[in-house]
């Protein structure tokens, strides 16, 4: 593992301190994209949403419900609940 400069260490530290906020923001952006997307972009958007929810450690049952319904409104509710 390389040695990081103090500046780089601060950047890494801030990234992990704000990880939940970044994930919530990413999911919020995906909600908008999912409402507007069609075809392949829609499928890719749901795949990214699932990956993001798993990284954020959203309960598996909730992920399953959202992914089975493919309803952007449920994803939007999750973002609201996380906030």
C-alpha positions, 0 to 999 in steps of 0.5 A, a space after each residue: 500500500 503506497 504512502 499517502 501525503 497528508 493532503 491525500 489522507 484528508 481527501 480519503 478521510 472526507 470521502 468515507 465520512 461523507 459516503 452515505 451522503 454520496 450514496 443518497 445523492 447518487 440514488 436521488 439522481 438515479 430516480 430522475 434517470 429512471 423516470 426518464 429512461 427507456 430500453 437499455 438505459 432503464 435496465 442499466 439504471 436499475 442495475 446501478 441502483 441495486 449496486 448502490 443500495 447494496 453498497 449502502 447496506 440497505 436491508 436485503 428485503 427492501 432491495 428485493 421489493 424495490 427491484 421486483 417492482 421496478 418502481 422509481 417511486 419506491 426508490 424515491 421513498 427510500 432516498 427520502 427515508 435515508 435522508 
